[in-house]
Amino acid sequence: MYTGILRYADIGAGGWQLECSDGKTYTLYGEIPPALKNKKVQIQAKPMQGMGFMMSGEMLSVESISAV
């Protein structure tokens, strides 16, 4: 499980990121409800390999997401 603030980054094509309290930022892939933008969320996800389109942070494949 990952917990943090869900942000939309307007970099390139744009995309979702999770900003955690430990300073880590994750680029998210999968179905992300826009209504959760800027809210604290908990995410069940699997780490992904490769280079993301936003080129920032580690990548996660989201399996489920909910507000905390």
N, C-alpha and C positions, 0 to 999 in steps of 0.2 A: 504494500500500500504506500502511496505517496500523498502527502498533504501539503497544500500551499495555496497561493493566490493565482487564479486563472487570469491570464492576460492575453489580449490579442495584439500581436506585434505587426505593425504595418511596415514590414521590411520586404522588399521585392513583391512577391505575390501575396504576402501576408500569411499569418498562421498563428496557431495557439501555442502558448507557452505556460508552464507551471513554474512559478517562482516560490521556492521553498525557503523556510526561515533559516536554514543552514547556509544560505547563499547560493545553492545550486539552482540552475535554470534548466528545465527540460523542454524540448520541442515535442509537441504532441501530435500524433496521427490517429485518426479515427473520428467517430461521431462525437462532436462537442456541441452541447446546447448553448447557443448564443446568450441565453438568459442568465447563464452562470458567469458571464464576463465580470472581472474585478471582484469576484466573491471567493471566499475560502472554500476549497473543495477537497474531497478525498477521491483519489483515483486508483483503480486497480488496473495495472498495466504491465506489459513486458518490455524489457529493454530491446532496442533495435540496433543493428550494426549498419555502418555506412555513413555517408555525408548527407545531411538534410538540406533542404532548399533554403533554409534560413541561416545555415552555417553557424549556429550558436547553441551551445549546450548539448547535452546528451539527448537521444531520441527515445521516445516511449510510444508503444502501440497501445492505445487506450482500449480496455475491455469494458470498463464501467466507470461512471463518474457521478458524484452526488455532492450537493452542498453540505457543509459541515455546520 
